[in-house]
Amino acid sequence: MLASSINTYYDNVSAIIDSNLDYAAIHQLGGQAGKNKKVTIPARSYLQLTDDDFEEILCVAENFLNKGDI
C-alpha cells in the first residue's frame, strides 16, 4: 500500500516525491510514535536512490541544462 501511494509533482524549478499516507514519514525517516511518543520506530526507507539512480538523475539534468531549455 505504501509503495502505491507515492506521488510525484514537478515544475520548472523543483520536483517532489511524497505519499499521502499518515505513516509514510515515520517509515522513511524513523522517529517516535504511539501514545506520548514512547515507541521508537527505526527508519525503513521505501524511497531509496541507488548510485545508478543518482547518476541517471544527474545525466538527465545535465542533458536538459546543456540544451538551454531553461
ZIFEN-V410389 format. One record per residue. RES is the residue in one letter. PSI is psi in whole degrees, 0 to 359 (999 if undefined). Layout:
res: <RES & RES>
psi: <PSI & PSI>
This chain:
res: <M & L & A & S & S & I & N & T & Y & Y & D & N & V & S & A & I & I & D & S & N & L & D & Y & A & A & I & H & Q & L & G & G & Q & A & G & K & N & K & K & V & T & I & P & A & R & S & Y & L & Q & L & T & D & D & D & F & E & E & I & L & C & V & A & E & N & F & L & N & K & G & D & I>
psi: <321 & 313 & 324 & 354 & 1 & 130 & 150 & 144 & 144 & 157 & 199 & 344 & 356 & 165 & 139 & 135 & 126 & 183 & 149 & 6 & 138 & 326 & 4 & 315 & 319 & 327 & 316 & 315 & 339 & 174 & 196 & 139 & 176 & 181 & 128 & 21 & 42 & 349 & 129 & 122 & 124 & 154 & 134 & 75 & 132 & 349 & 79 & 136 & 128 & 170 & 323 & 319 & 314 & 316 & 320 & 319 & 315 & 318 & 314 & 317 & 317 & 318 & 318 & 313 & 324 & 337 & 345 & 30 & 11 & 999>
